[in-house]
Amino acid sequence: MMDIEHPKPVEQPTRAELIRVLKLVKKQNAVLLEKLTYLKERLERLDRNTY
């Protein structure tokens, strides 16, 4: 009979680590939203000037 190798348990991040990463992601989202808004406004201005 062969021994079955069990995979090592995956370490779960701590609550503090998850919160830290979430804050980082929220900051990145805010920056990206700002850039997207700026580009959208520029595009709308270009569209108005085209016609």
N, C-alpha and C positions, 0 to 999 in steps of 0.2 A: 504494500500500500504506500502511495506517494504522499509526502507531506505537501500540503497546499501552502504556497507562500502568500501571506496576507499583506496587502499594501499598507504602507505606513499611514497612520491617520493624518489627515491634512490639518495643519494648525489653523484654527479660526482666529481672525484678528480680534483684538480686545475692543471693547466699547470705545475707549479713548482713541484708539487708532482709527476706528471707523468715523468718529466725529471729526478728527483732524483731517482726514481725507475728504469728508463731506464739505467741510469749510473751504478747503482748497478748490474743490470742484465748483462750489458756488461762486467763488471769486473768479475762476476762469470763465464760468458762464456769463457773469456780469460783464467781463471784458469783451467776450465774444459778442454779446448782445449789443454792446456799445458800438463795436466795429460794424456789425450788421446794420444797425440803425443808421450810422453815418453813410455807409455804402448805399443803402436804400434811398436815403435823401438825395444823394448825389445822382443816382440813377433817375430818380423822379425829375430832378432839375434838368438833366440831359434830355429826357423824354419831352419835357415841356418846350425846350429850346429847339428840338428837332422839327416840330410841326409848325 
